[in-house]
Amino acid sequence: MAYKIALIKPKGPLNLGRRTGDLTNSKILPGSDQLFSALLNAYSLYYGAGETKAFFEALLEKPVLELSSLFPAQVTGEKVYYFVPKPLTLDLTPYFTDVKTAKKIEYLPVESLEKIAKGEGPGEGYVVQKAYLPVKQEYWHQSREIPRVALDRITSSSNIYYCTGITFAENIYLYFLYEIAPEWKTKFETALRVLADEGLGGERTYGFGQFSIEFREDFSWPLQGEYRFLLSNYYPKEDELLKIADGVKAYTLVESGGYVFSSFDRGVRKKSVRFFGPGSVFGFKPVGRLVDVTPKYFTEHPVYRYGYAFTLPWKGGI
């Protein structure tokens, strides 16, 4: 089955501060909840409050948009290798002589995952590089701390601080998968183009986070099975809680917090929430929901985190 995909080429460094807001700590890639928050802000900038409210209310009722987290893609010639997180039920140690190296792998190409699912090993030409299993190349990404100076508005005294900029190799792209109801498709993709110009993550004033975007439908998932493999951050609905105890085969938890980004106030901390993270495996098809994280004394409008699940079929027993 082929899925809709947004292929992203960063134009410069990317900064994504952690929950503490410390700009020297930068995640490599944002989760689906962060991606949705940025998208909704771009949607509001272009279409205004009324259209944004209509889209959001539709999303509160049901998942008219299913969105994965952001993952890497490696372009080699005309071939695009889409990487996915390693399913947490999968043991890679039988396929590598170095057990410690095998346990470090967090992302691998769909082609390798298909071969491993068939018991054939990851394939030829792949070399473990930190948390990735790419086709051999010199480096994947690099980070560096960039000095900034803040001036006191009253005394004009200076204070040096640092932020981390992540840059990717020339042939490394990013991507996410999505499914969108037909009536929202055009506006959704327009908002993504606005987001490409606005930028993703922090330090956008300095040109961080801008990217080009291409819409494709060439992500093919060859595997079938009775389990579901999570590619987003997922927050269960009330009626899914009873399924969780017996239905979770392997999982990881992701904590998300940060500050409200709003035209009314940007200095208020949102409530923190924990999601099931990418790589988790379930014995049922999870749906999820939006999570209310409105701060206690913030009354301008409700604040939500995106917790709908984006899953793919996965085989049990591997």
C-alpha positions as CSV (number, residue, x, y, z in Angstrom):
1,M,0.0,0.0,0.0
2,A,1.3,3.5,-0.9
3,Y,1.0,6.4,1.6
4,K,1.0,10.2,1.1
5,I,4.3,11.6,2.1
6,A,5.8,15.1,2.6
7,L,9.5,15.1,1.7
8,I,11.4,17.9,3.3
9,K,14.8,19.4,2.5
10,P,16.2,21.6,5.3
11,K,17.7,24.8,4.0
12,G,19.8,25.5,7.1
13,P,20.2,24.4,10.7
14,L,17.3,23.1,12.8
15,N,16.8,23.7,16.5
16,L,14.3,21.9,18.6
17,G,14.8,22.7,22.3
18,R,13.7,20.0,24.8
19,R,10.9,20.3,27.3
20,T,13.0,22.5,29.6
21,G,13.4,25.1,26.9
22,D,17.2,24.8,27.1
23,L,18.3,25.8,23.6
24,T,21.6,23.9,24.1
25,N,19.7,20.7,24.1
26,S,18.3,20.0,20.6
27,K,16.3,16.9,19.6
28,I,17.2,15.6,16.2
29,L,13.6,15.3,14.9
30,P,10.2,16.6,16.2
31,G,7.3,14.3,17.1
32,S,3.9,14.4,15.5
33,D,2.5,16.6,18.3
34,Q,5.2,19.2,17.7
35,L,4.7,19.0,13.9
36,F,1.0,19.4,14.3
37,S,1.4,22.5,16.6
38,A,3.7,24.2,14.0
39,L,1.3,23.2,11.2
40,L,-1.8,24.6,13.0
41,N,0.0,27.9,13.6
42,A,0.9,28.2,9.9
43,Y,-2.7,27.3,9.1
44,S,-3.9,30.1,11.3
45,L,-1.5,32.6,9.8
46,Y,-2.8,31.9,6.3
47,Y,-6.5,31.2,6.7
48,G,-7.3,33.1,9.9
49,A,-9.0,32.2,13.1
50,G,-12.4,31.2,11.7
51,E,-11.0,28.6,9.2
52,T,-8.6,27.3,11.8
53,K,-11.3,26.8,14.3
54,A,-13.4,24.8,11.8
55,F,-10.5,22.5,11.0
56,F,-9.7,22.0,14.7
57,E,-13.3,21.3,15.6
58,A,-13.5,18.7,12.9
59,L,-10.3,17.1,14.3
60,L,-11.8,17.0,17.8
61,E,-14.6,14.8,16.6
62,K,-12.5,12.4,14.6
63,P,-9.0,12.0,13.1
64,V,-9.6,13.8,9.8
65,L,-5.8,14.1,9.8
66,E,-3.5,11.3,10.6
67,L,0.1,12.4,11.0
68,S,3.4,10.6,11.6
69,S,6.4,12.0,13.4
70,L,9.3,13.3,11.3
71,F,11.9,10.7,10.1
72,P,15.0,10.8,8.0
73,A,15.3,9.8,4.3
74,Q,18.5,9.1,2.4
75,V,18.7,10.0,-1.3
76,T,21.2,8.0,-3.3
77,G,21.0,8.7,-7.1
78,E,17.3,8.4,-8.0
79,K,16.6,6.1,-5.1
80,V,15.0,7.4,-1.8
81,Y,15.5,5.3,1.3
82,Y,12.8,6.0,3.8
83,F,13.9,5.3,7.3
84,V,11.4,4.2,10.1
85,P,12.0,3.6,13.8
86,K,12.9,0.1,14.7
87,P,9.8,-1.8,16.0
88,L,10.5,-2.5,19.7
89,T,9.6,-6.1,19.4
90,L,12.4,-6.6,16.8
91,D,15.7,-8.0,17.9
92,L,18.5,-7.1,15.5
93,T,21.4,-8.8,17.4
94,P,21.2,-12.1,15.4
95,Y,22.2,-10.1,12.2
96,F,25.3,-8.4,13.6
97,T,28.5,-9.7,15.0
98,D,28.7,-6.7,17.5
99,V,25.8,-7.0,19.8
100,K,26.3,-3.5,21.3
101,T,26.3,-1.9,17.8
102,A,23.0,-3.8,16.9
103,K,21.3,-2.5,20.1
104,K,22.2,1.1,19.2
105,I,20.2,1.0,15.9
106,E,17.0,3.1,16.2
107,Y,16.2,3.8,12.5
108,L,16.5,1.6,9.5
109,P,15.3,1.6,5.8
110,V,12.0,0.0,4.9
111,E,13.8,-2.3,2.5
112,S,16.0,-3.6,5.4
113,L,13.1,-4.1,7.7
114,E,11.3,-6.1,5.0
115,K,14.3,-8.4,4.6
116,I,14.7,-8.9,8.3
117,A,11.0,-9.7,8.6
118,K,11.6,-12.4,6.1
119,G,14.6,-13.7,8.0
120,E,17.1,-12.6,5.4
121,G,19.1,-10.1,7.3
122,P,19.3,-6.3,6.6
123,G,20.9,-6.6,3.1
124,E,24.2,-5.6,1.6
125,G,25.8,-2.1,1.6
126,Y,24.4,-0.9,4.9
127,V,26.8,0.4,7.6
128,V,25.7,1.2,11.2
129,Q,26.2,4.9,11.8
130,K,25.3,5.8,15.4
131,A,21.6,5.2,15.7
132,Y,21.1,4.7,11.9
133,L,21.6,1.9,9.4
134,P,22.2,3.8,6.2
135,V,23.7,3.0,2.8
136,K,27.4,3.8,3.4
137,Q,28.3,7.5,3.6
138,E,30.7,9.8,5.4
139,Y,28.3,11.4,7.9
140,W,24.6,11.7,8.6
141,H,24.2,14.9,10.5
142,Q,26.2,17.1,12.8
143,S,25.5,19.7,15.5
144,R,27.3,22.7,16.8
145,E,26.7,25.2,19.5
146,I,26.1,28.7,18.2
147,P,26.8,31.8,20.5
148,R,24.1,34.4,20.8
149,V,24.1,37.7,22.8
150,A,21.1,39.0,24.8
151,L,21.0,42.7,25.8
152,D,19.3,43.9,28.9
153,R,16.6,46.5,27.8
154,I,17.3,48.7,30.8
155,T,21.1,48.5,31.4
156,S,22.2,47.3,28.0
157,S,24.4,44.8,29.7
158,S,25.2,41.7,27.5
159,N,24.7,38.1,28.3
160,I,26.1,35.3,26.1
161,Y,24.0,32.1,25.6
162,Y,24.3,29.2,23.2
163,C,21.8,27.3,21.0
164,T,22.4,24.1,19.1
165,G,22.0,23.9,15.3
166,I,21.5,20.6,13.6
167,T,22.6,20.4,10.0
168,F,22.2,17.3,7.7
169,A,24.3,15.9,5.0
170,E,23.4,17.1,1.4
171,N,21.6,13.9,0.5
172,I,19.8,13.5,3.8
173,Y,16.1,14.7,3.7
174,L,13.3,14.4,6.3
175,Y,9.8,13.2,5.7
176,F,6.5,12.4,7.4
177,L,3.5,10.4,6.4
178,Y,-0.1,11.6,6.5
179,E,-3.7,10.8,5.6
180,I,-6.1,13.7,5.3
181,A,-9.8,13.9,4.6
182,P,-10.4,15.1,1.0
183,E,-12.2,18.3,2.0
184,W,-9.1,19.4,4.0
185,K,-6.4,18.3,1.7
186,T,-5.8,21.5,-0.3
187,K,-5.7,23.7,2.8
188,F,-3.5,21.3,4.7
189,E,-0.9,21.2,1.9
190,T,-1.1,25.0,1.5
191,A,-0.4,25.4,5.3
192,L,2.6,23.1,5.0
193,R,4.0,25.4,2.3
194,V,3.5,28.3,4.6
195,L,5.3,26.4,7.3
196,A,8.2,25.8,5.0
197,D,8.7,29.5,4.7
198,E,8.0,30.3,8.3
199,G,10.4,27.6,9.6
200,L,10.1,24.7,12.0
201,G,11.5,24.8,15.6
202,G,13.4,27.5,17.4
203,E,15.7,30.4,16.4
204,R,13.6,31.1,13.3
205,T,14.5,34.8,13.6
206,Y,18.0,33.8,12.5
207,G,16.8,31.7,9.6
208,F,16.7,28.3,11.4
209,G,14.1,25.7,10.4
210,Q,13.2,26.8,6.8
211,F,12.8,24.0,4.3
212,S,11.6,23.1,0.8
213,I,8.8,20.5,0.5
214,E,7.7,18.0,-2.1
215,F,4.4,16.0,-1.9
216,R,4.8,12.4,-3.0
217,E,3.0,9.0,-2.9
218,D,6.0,6.6,-3.2
219,F,6.2,5.3,0.3
220,S,5.2,1.7,0.0
221,W,4.8,-0.6,3.1
222,P,5.2,-4.2,2.0
223,L,4.5,-5.9,5.4
224,Q,1.3,-7.3,6.7
225,G,0.4,-8.7,10.1
226,E,-1.9,-8.8,13.1
227,Y,0.1,-6.1,15.1
228,R,0.3,-2.3,14.6
229,F,3.6,-0.5,14.5
230,L,3.4,3.1,15.8
231,L,5.0,6.0,13.8
232,S,3.6,8.9,15.8
233,N,3.1,10.0,19.4
234,Y,-0.1,8.4,20.7
235,Y,-2.4,9.3,23.6
236,P,-5.2,6.7,24.1
237,K,-8.9,7.5,24.1
238,E,-10.8,6.7,27.2
239,D,-12.3,3.5,25.6
240,E,-8.9,2.4,24.6
241,L,-7.5,2.3,28.1
242,L,-8.8,-1.2,28.8
243,K,-7.1,-2.5,25.7
244,I,-3.7,-1.1,26.7
245,A,-3.0,-3.6,29.5
246,D,-3.1,-6.7,27.2
247,G,-2.7,-5.0,23.9
248,V,0.7,-3.4,24.3
249,K,3.5,-5.7,23.0
250,A,6.4,-3.3,23.4
251,Y,6.5,0.4,24.1
252,T,8.4,3.6,24.8
253,L,7.1,6.7,26.4
254,V,7.8,10.3,25.2
255,E,7.2,13.3,27.4
256,S,6.1,16.6,25.8
257,G,5.8,20.0,27.3
258,G,7.1,23.5,26.5
259,Y,5.4,26.9,26.2
260,V,2.3,28.2,24.6
261,F,2.9,29.7,21.2
262,S,0.0,32.1,20.8
263,S,-0.7,35.7,19.7
264,F,-2.1,36.2,23.2
265,D,0.8,35.0,25.2
266,R,4.0,33.1,24.6
267,G,5.5,32.9,28.1
268,V,3.1,30.4,29.7
269,R,4.2,26.8,30.2
270,K,1.8,24.1,28.9
271,K,0.9,21.1,31.0
272,S,3.3,18.2,30.3
273,V,1.9,15.0,28.9
274,R,3.3,11.5,28.2
275,F,2.7,9.7,24.9
276,F,3.4,6.2,23.6
277,G,6.3,6.9,21.2
278,P,7.3,5.8,17.7
279,G,8.5,2.2,17.6
280,S,5.8,1.0,20.1
281,V,3.9,-2.2,19.0
282,F,0.2,-2.9,19.8
283,G,-2.0,-5.9,19.3
284,F,-4.9,-3.7,18.3
285,K,-5.2,-0.7,16.0
286,P,-4.9,2.4,18.2
287,V,-6.8,5.6,17.4
288,G,-5.9,8.2,20.0
289,R,-7.2,11.7,20.6
290,L,-6.3,15.4,21.1
291,V,-5.1,16.1,24.7
292,D,-6.1,19.3,26.6
293,V,-2.9,20.8,28.0
294,T,-4.3,24.3,28.7
295,P,-2.3,26.0,31.5
296,K,-4.3,26.6,34.7
297,Y,-4.6,30.4,34.4
298,F,-4.5,30.7,30.7
299,T,-8.1,31.7,29.6
300,E,-7.7,33.1,26.1
301,H,-8.3,29.8,24.3
302,P,-7.8,26.0,24.9
303,V,-4.5,24.5,24.2
304,Y,-4.2,20.9,22.8
305,R,-1.5,18.4,22.0
306,Y,-2.0,16.1,19.0
307,G,-2.2,12.5,20.2
308,Y,-3.8,10.6,17.2
309,A,-2.0,7.4,16.2
310,F,-0.4,6.7,12.8
311,T,0.3,3.0,12.5
312,L,1.4,0.4,10.0
313,P,0.8,-3.4,10.0
314,W,3.5,-5.4,11.7
315,K,4.0,-9.1,12.1
316,G,3.9,-10.8,15.5
317,G,6.7,-13.0,16.7
318,I,9.6,-10.9,15.3
